[in-house]
C-alpha cells in the first residue's frame, strides 16, 4: 500500500508539472506569435509608406497624366 501511495504521489507531481510546462509553452507561443504579427504589421506599414513616397515623387516629377 505504501508503494502505491508513493507512485500516486509521484504521478500527481509529474502530471501537475507537465501541465505547468504545457501552459508555459502555450503562453510563450502566443507571445511569440503576437510579437511576430506586430513586427510584420510594422514592416508592412513601412513598406507601404516607402511605396507611397516613391509614387508621390514619381507623380510630381513626370506629370504625364
Residue frames as a rotation matrix with the C-alpha (Angstrom) as fourth column:
UNK 1
0.568 0.823 0.000 0.00
0.823 -0.568 0.000 0.00
0.000 0.000 -1.000 0.00
UNK 2
0.402 -0.496 -0.769 2.89
0.220 -0.763 0.607 2.32
-0.889 -0.413 -0.198 0.76
UNK 3
-0.671 -0.682 0.289 4.44
0.403 -0.009 0.915 1.83
-0.622 0.731 0.282 -2.68
UNK 4
-0.166 0.711 0.683 1.15
0.964 -0.029 0.264 2.54
0.208 0.702 -0.681 -4.38
UNK 5
0.746 0.410 -0.525 0.75
0.564 -0.808 0.169 5.75
-0.355 -0.422 -0.834 -2.41
UNK 6
-0.082 -0.869 -0.487 4.25
0.115 -0.494 0.862 6.82
-0.990 0.014 0.140 -3.44
UNK 7
-0.711 -0.158 0.685 3.56
0.661 0.181 0.728 6.05
-0.239 0.971 -0.024 -7.09
UNK 8
0.311 0.905 0.291 0.31
0.938 -0.342 0.061 8.01
0.155 0.254 -0.955 -6.98
UNK 9
0.648 -0.129 -0.751 2.02
0.299 -0.864 0.406 10.97
-0.701 -0.487 -0.521 -5.36
UNK 10
-0.455 -0.888 -0.069 4.89
0.201 -0.179 0.963 10.89
-0.867 0.425 0.260 -7.86
UNK 11
-0.486 0.346 0.803 2.45
0.874 0.170 0.456 10.63
0.021 0.923 -0.385 -10.77
UNK 12
0.629 0.763 -0.151 0.40
0.772 -0.635 0.008 13.56
-0.089 -0.121 -0.989 -9.48
UNK 13
0.295 -0.611 -0.734 3.53
0.090 -0.747 0.658 15.70
-0.951 -0.260 -0.165 -9.16
UNK 14
-0.725 -0.575 0.380 4.65
0.385 0.119 0.915 14.73
-0.571 0.810 0.135 -12.66
UNK 15
-0.138 0.764 0.630 1.20
0.983 0.029 0.181 15.40
0.120 0.644 -0.755 -14.10
UNK 16
0.762 0.424 -0.489 0.88
0.517 -0.853 0.066 18.83
-0.389 -0.304 -0.870 -12.47
UNK 17
-0.080 -0.863 -0.499 4.41
-0.018 -0.499 0.866 19.77
-0.997 0.078 0.024 -13.58
UNK 18
-0.679 -0.118 0.724 3.64
0.662 0.328 0.674 18.53
-0.317 0.937 -0.145 -17.07
UNK 19
0.377 0.885 0.272 0.52
0.925 -0.372 -0.073 20.71
0.037 0.280 -0.959 -17.17
UNK 20
0.610 -0.233 -0.757 2.53
0.168 -0.896 0.411 23.71
-0.774 -0.378 -0.508 -15.98
UNK 21
-0.519 -0.853 0.053 5.12
0.173 -0.045 0.984 23.10
-0.837 0.519 0.171 -18.70
UNK 22
-0.404 0.443 0.801 2.41
0.915 0.202 0.350 22.86
-0.006 0.874 -0.486 -21.36
UNK 23
0.695 0.686 -0.215 0.74
0.694 -0.718 -0.050 26.06
-0.189 -0.115 -0.975 -20.17
UNK 24
0.251 -0.698 -0.670 4.08
-0.003 -0.693 0.721 27.86
-0.968 -0.179 -0.176 -20.18
UNK 25
-0.690 -0.512 0.512 4.85
0.449 0.251 0.857 26.58
-0.567 0.821 0.056 -23.67
UNK 26
0.018 0.792 0.610 1.45
0.994 -0.083 0.078 27.69
0.112 0.605 -0.789 -24.99
UNK 27
0.767 0.223 -0.602 1.82
0.399 -0.900 0.174 31.11
-0.503 -0.373 -0.779 -23.35
UNK 28
-0.178 -0.920 -0.349 5.29
0.019 -0.358 0.933 31.54
-0.984 0.160 0.081 -24.85
UNK 29
-0.622 0.015 0.783 3.97
0.748 0.306 0.589 30.54
-0.231 0.952 -0.202 -28.28
UNK 30
0.471 0.865 0.173 1.14
0.882 -0.463 -0.086 33.07
0.006 0.193 -0.981 -28.01
UNK 31
0.585 -0.339 -0.737 3.53
0.083 -0.879 0.470 35.85
-0.807 -0.336 -0.486 -27.01
UNK 32
-0.531 -0.827 0.183 5.87
0.215 0.077 0.974 34.89
-0.820 0.556 0.137 -29.85
UNK 33
-0.282 0.519 0.807 3.02
0.959 0.161 0.231 34.93
-0.010 0.840 -0.543 -32.35
UNK 34
0.755 0.566 -0.330 1.92
0.591 -0.806 -0.029 38.35
-0.282 -0.173 -0.944 -31.10
UNK 35
0.173 -0.781 -0.600 5.45
-0.082 -0.618 0.782 39.75
-0.982 -0.086 -0.171 -31.47
UNK 36
-0.664 -0.417 0.621 5.83
0.509 0.357 0.783 38.19
-0.548 0.836 -0.025 -34.92
UNK 37
0.139 0.823 0.551 2.50
0.989 -0.144 -0.034 39.66
0.052 0.549 -0.834 -36.06
UNK 38
0.756 0.117 -0.644 3.34
0.309 -0.931 0.194 43.08
-0.577 -0.346 -0.740 -34.63
UNK 39
-0.251 -0.924 -0.289 6.72
-0.033 -0.290 0.956 43.16
-0.968 0.249 0.042 -36.38
UNK 40
-0.575 0.091 0.813 5.10
0.774 0.381 0.505 42.03
-0.264 0.920 -0.289 -39.63
UNK 41
0.531 0.837 0.136 2.45
0.846 -0.512 -0.150 44.75
-0.056 0.194 -0.979 -39.45
UNK 42
0.534 -0.415 -0.736 5.09
0.042 -0.857 0.514 47.38
-0.844 -0.305 -0.440 -38.68
UNK 43
-0.588 -0.793 0.160 7.27
0.161 0.079 0.984 46.29
-0.793 0.604 0.082 -41.61
UNK 44
-0.243 0.594 0.767 4.23
0.968 0.200 0.151 46.24
-0.064 0.779 -0.624 -43.89
UNK 45
0.769 0.522 -0.369 3.32
0.534 -0.842 -0.079 49.81
-0.352 -0.136 -0.926 -42.83
UNK 46
0.091 -0.828 -0.553 6.90
-0.130 -0.560 0.818 50.94
-0.987 -0.002 -0.159 -43.52
UNK 47
-0.682 -0.303 0.665 6.82
0.540 0.404 0.738 49.27
-0.493 0.863 -0.112 -46.93
UNK 48
0.241 0.855 0.459 3.52
0.971 -0.207 -0.124 50.95
-0.011 0.475 -0.880 -47.81
UNK 49
0.720 -0.035 -0.693 4.91
0.182 -0.954 0.237 54.31
-0.670 -0.297 -0.680 -46.69
UNK 50
-0.356 -0.928 -0.111 8.01
0.001 -0.119 0.993 53.81
-0.934 0.353 0.044 -48.83
UNK 51
-0.542 0.228 0.809 5.99
0.822 0.347 0.452 52.83
-0.177 0.910 -0.376 -51.90
UNK 52
0.579 0.813 -0.060 3.60
0.796 -0.580 -0.173 55.74
-0.175 0.053 -0.983 -51.36
UNK 53
0.402 -0.526 -0.750 6.51
-0.026 -0.825 0.564 58.15
-0.915 -0.207 -0.345 -51.09
UNK 54
-0.666 -0.679 0.307 8.07
0.247 0.188 0.951 56.81
-0.703 0.710 0.043 -54.30
UNK 55
-0.182 0.686 0.704 4.78
0.983 0.134 0.124 57.07
-0.009 0.715 -0.699 -56.17
UNK 56
0.739 0.456 -0.496 4.27
0.502 -0.863 -0.045 60.64
-0.449 -0.216 -0.867 -54.97
UNK 57
-0.035 -0.838 -0.545 7.77
-0.128 -0.537 0.834 61.65
-0.991 0.099 -0.089 -56.09
UNK 58
-0.717 -0.191 0.671 7.23
0.566 0.402 0.719 59.99
-0.407 0.896 -0.180 -59.46
UNK 59
0.249 0.906 0.342 3.91
0.967 -0.217 -0.130 61.80
-0.044 0.364 -0.931 -59.91
UNK 60
0.662 -0.037 -0.748 5.47
0.186 -0.959 0.212 65.18
-0.726 -0.280 -0.628 -59.03
UNK 61
-0.304 -0.928 -0.213 8.43
-0.065 -0.203 0.977 64.75
-0.950 0.311 0.001 -61.37
UNK 62
-0.807 -0.126 0.577 6.79
0.489 0.406 0.772 63.43
-0.332 0.905 -0.266 -64.52
UNK 63
-0.294 0.805 -0.515 3.28
-0.280 -0.588 -0.759 64.88
-0.914 -0.079 0.398 -64.65
UNK 64
-0.990 -0.138 -0.018 2.47
-0.069 0.371 0.926 62.61
-0.121 0.919 -0.377 -67.59
UNK 65
-0.423 0.905 0.042 -1.19
0.890 0.407 0.208 62.41
0.171 0.125 -0.977 -66.84
